[in-house]
């Protein structure tokens, strides 16, 4: 996704920049998503459903953030 968005916005990425960006996005998203899902799971039934919804929304949100980041450089 990162490489595709960078090419779409004509953003030059080195291999080191791709690795750093991917690692940063993965780390932040994992921490925030896992924390949110664990807090929601305190409520047994609806918490599980909310956890699934949060996971899907997080992936969509991270795609939007990455798109905004690369668009900013144009």
Secondary structure as GFF3:
##gff-version 3
##sequence-region A 1 74
A	DSSP	alpha_helix	2	8	.	.	.	ID=ss1
A	DSSP	alpha_helix	15	40	.	.	.	ID=ss2
A	DSSP	alpha_helix	44	72	.	.	.	ID=ss3
###
